[in-house]
């Protein structure tokens, strides 16, 4: 089996986390931005992540892949509609936190980027409060949904290592999160469950990657 994604955390990291946590053998195919224009048309929706099964069939779309793998390996319910709802609604909310970062990745003007970052940070305490309430209402405060690991937890860890743990926010996010004790305890504990995989991850600073995103965008334009 093979995962296709860029050499970033981003939208492919939750899939990597699940597969590594379950110790599933797979090829982590990290596409360079130079390779991408020549590979783009081979994928159904012209996007990555994409995941090739042992049968050769290629799955596309981040959340669809995550749900498929979650159902396959026991991290997403196949016969509990309410638990599926709780997980899905949490996934949607985590995307609400992540999605505003995309224009920040793409922005090259430092002044405009700071304005976007400040607006994102201003909303974050309210979003942390929502996660705090979700944890308080859950049967276990060790997981976002239910009493065992789910794809919602893998998605949270991916968000944490992609965004929350970045050095550029080191003086802001920890102090914000400290005001939400259940979330802070969950954050620390859930990262520890990922063990050596998370410890061994290379840091992919947003400041470095933003130019690569811009260059990739320019390559798309040239190809068209």
ABEGO torsion letter per residue (X at the ends): XBBBBBBBBEAAAAAAAAAAAAGBBBBBBBBBAAAAAAAAAABAAGBOBBBBBAAGBBBBEAAAAAAAAAAAAGABBAABAAAAAAAAAAAAAAAAAAAAAAAAAABABAAAAAAAAAAAAAAAAAAAAAAAAAAAABABAABABEABBBAAAAAAAAAAAAAAABAAAAAAAAAAAAABAAAAAAAAAAAAAAEAAAAABBBBBAAAAAAAAAAAAAAAAAAX
